[in-house]
Amino acid sequence: MGRQQSISEATAQKIDAEVRRLVEEGYETARRILTEKKVDFETLAKALLEFETLSGDEIKDLLNGKKPSRESVLEPIGPRASAVPPAGKPRPRPDPDTGMEPQPQA
């Protein structure tokens, strides 16, 4: 790596072993939590597919078995406003007569 090592080989091995142990311990902890909380994650995923966003209180309610008490976005009552244009609809282009379009160079 271009840097000179200022620790002994034995110390470097101890550091490597400790780093490996910490990473493996973290991995196993994460794996255990994900396995234990799988049902909660699936509940949240389904609710997010239905409502798109959830408040902290709604998440707490969901994890306690209570469904959010608002209208589903899967069955909207009226038109939905979004800052993101729907897929498949082209953006309006500027009028070419305004002179604002870049012109090819000769």
LUMMARNU-337988 format. One record per residue (C-alpha): residue number from 1; x, z, y; residue in three letters. Coordinates in steps of 0.2 Angstrom, whole numbers, padded with zeros to 4 digits, m for minus. Example, Ala and Ser with C-alpha at 12.3 -4.5 7.8 and 13.67 -1.06 7.14 Angstrom:
+-----+-------+-------+-------+------+
:  nr :    c1 :    c3 :    c2 : rest :
+-----+-------+-------+-------+------+
:   1 :  0062 :  0039 : m0022 :  ALA :
:   2 :  0068 :  0036 : m0005 :  SER :
+-----+-------+-------+-------+------+
! end
This chain:
+-----+-------+-------+-------+------+
:  nr :    c1 :    c3 :    c2 : rest :
+-----+-------+-------+-------+------+
:   1 :  0000 :  0000 :  0000 :  MET :
:   2 :  0015 :  0000 :  0011 :  GLY :
:   3 :  0015 :  0019 :  0015 :  ARG :
:   4 :  0028 :  0030 :  0009 :  GLN :
:   5 :  0022 :  0044 : m0003 :  GLN :
:   6 :  0026 :  0061 :  0004 :  SER :
:   7 :  0019 :  0071 : m0011 :  ILE :
:   8 :  0026 :  0072 : m0029 :  SER :
:   9 :  0018 :  0062 : m0043 :  GLU :
:  10 :  0012 :  0078 : m0051 :  ALA :
:  11 :  0002 :  0083 : m0035 :  THR :
:  12 : m0004 :  0065 : m0034 :  ALA :
:  13 : m0011 :  0066 : m0051 :  GLN :
:  14 : m0019 :  0083 : m0048 :  LYS :
:  15 : m0028 :  0076 : m0032 :  ILE :
:  16 : m0034 :  0060 : m0042 :  ASP :
:  17 : m0041 :  0072 : m0056 :  ALA :
:  18 : m0050 :  0083 : m0043 :  GLU :
:  19 : m0057 :  0067 : m0034 :  VAL :
:  20 : m0063 :  0060 : m0050 :  ARG :
:  21 : m0071 :  0077 : m0055 :  ARG :
:  22 : m0080 :  0078 : m0039 :  LEU :
:  23 : m0086 :  0060 : m0040 :  VAL :
:  24 : m0092 :  0062 : m0058 :  GLU :
:  25 : m0101 :  0078 : m0053 :  GLU :
:  26 : m0109 :  0070 : m0038 :  GLY :
:  27 : m0115 :  0056 : m0049 :  TYR :
:  28 : m0122 :  0067 : m0063 :  GLU :
:  29 : m0131 :  0078 : m0050 :  THR :
:  30 : m0139 :  0062 : m0042 :  ALA :
:  31 : m0144 :  0055 : m0059 :  ARG :
:  32 : m0152 :  0072 : m0063 :  ARG :
:  33 : m0162 :  0073 : m0047 :  ILE :
:  34 : m0168 :  0055 : m0048 :  LEU :
:  35 : m0173 :  0058 : m0066 :  THR :
:  36 : m0182 :  0074 : m0062 :  GLU :
:  37 : m0191 :  0067 : m0047 :  LYS :
:  38 : m0195 :  0050 : m0054 :  LYS :
:  39 : m0214 :  0054 : m0053 :  VAL :
:  40 : m0212 :  0059 : m0035 :  ASP :
:  41 : m0202 :  0043 : m0031 :  PHE :
:  42 : m0215 :  0032 : m0039 :  GLU :
:  43 : m0229 :  0041 : m0030 :  THR :
:  44 : m0220 :  0038 : m0013 :  LEU :
:  45 : m0217 :  0020 : m0017 :  ALA :
:  46 : m0235 :  0016 : m0021 :  LYS :
:  47 : m0241 :  0025 : m0005 :  ALA :
:  48 : m0228 :  0015 :  0005 :  LEU :
:  49 : m0234 : m0001 : m0002 :  LEU :
:  50 : m0252 :  0004 :  0003 :  GLU :
:  51 : m0248 :  0012 :  0020 :  PHE :
:  52 : m0231 :  0005 :  0025 :  GLU :
:  53 : m0227 :  0020 :  0034 :  THR :
:  54 : m0229 :  0039 :  0031 :  LEU :
:  55 : m0227 :  0054 :  0042 :  SER :
:  56 : m0218 :  0069 :  0036 :  GLY :
:  57 : m0234 :  0078 :  0033 :  ASP :
:  58 : m0242 :  0064 :  0024 :  GLU :
:  59 : m0226 :  0064 :  0012 :  ILE :
:  60 : m0228 :  0083 :  0009 :  LYS :
:  61 : m0247 :  0080 :  0006 :  ASP :
:  62 : m0243 :  0066 : m0007 :  LEU :
:  63 : m0231 :  0077 : m0016 :  LEU :
:  64 : m0244 :  0090 : m0017 :  ASN :
:  65 : m0257 :  0078 : m0024 :  GLY :
:  66 : m0267 :  0074 : m0008 :  LYS :
:  67 : m0269 :  0056 : m0003 :  LYS :
:  68 : m0267 :  0052 :  0016 :  PRO :
:  69 : m0284 :  0052 :  0025 :  SER :
:  70 : m0282 :  0036 :  0034 :  ARG :
:  71 : m0288 :  0018 :  0031 :  GLU :
:  72 : m0278 :  0007 :  0019 :  SER :
:  73 : m0268 : m0007 :  0026 :  VAL :
:  74 : m0272 : m0017 :  0010 :  LEU :
:  75 : m0291 : m0017 :  0016 :  GLU :
:  76 : m0289 : m0019 :  0035 :  PRO :
:  77 : m0304 : m0017 :  0046 :  ILE :
:  78 : m0299 : m0028 :  0060 :  GLY :
:  79 : m0284 : m0040 :  0064 :  PRO :
:  80 : m0267 : m0032 :  0063 :  ARG :
:  81 : m0255 : m0033 :  0077 :  ALA :
:  82 : m0236 : m0035 :  0072 :  SER :
:  83 : m0221 : m0039 :  0082 :  ALA :
:  84 : m0215 : m0049 :  0067 :  VAL :
:  85 : m0222 : m0067 :  0066 :  PRO :
:  86 : m0230 : m0070 :  0049 :  PRO :
:  87 : m0220 : m0081 :  0037 :  ALA :
:  88 : m0224 : m0099 :  0037 :  GLY :
:  89 : m0229 : m0100 :  0055 :  LYS :
:  90 : m0216 : m0109 :  0066 :  PRO :
:  91 : m0211 : m0102 :  0082 :  ARG :
:  92 : m0217 : m0111 :  0098 :  PRO :
:  93 : m0203 : m0122 :  0105 :  ARG :
:  94 : m0200 : m0124 :  0123 :  PRO :
:  95 : m0207 : m0140 :  0131 :  ASP :
:  96 : m0193 : m0153 :  0131 :  PRO :
:  97 : m0198 : m0159 :  0148 :  ASP :
:  98 : m0192 : m0143 :  0156 :  THR :
:  99 : m0174 : m0148 :  0155 :  GLY :
: 100 : m0169 : m0132 :  0146 :  MET :
: 101 : m0165 : m0140 :  0129 :  GLU :
: 102 : m0147 : m0143 :  0126 :  PRO :
: 103 : m0143 : m0162 :  0126 :  GLN :
: 104 : m0131 : m0171 :  0114 :  PRO :
: 105 : m0114 : m0175 :  0122 :  GLN :
: 106 : m0109 : m0193 :  0123 :  ALA :
+-----+-------+-------+-------+------+
! end
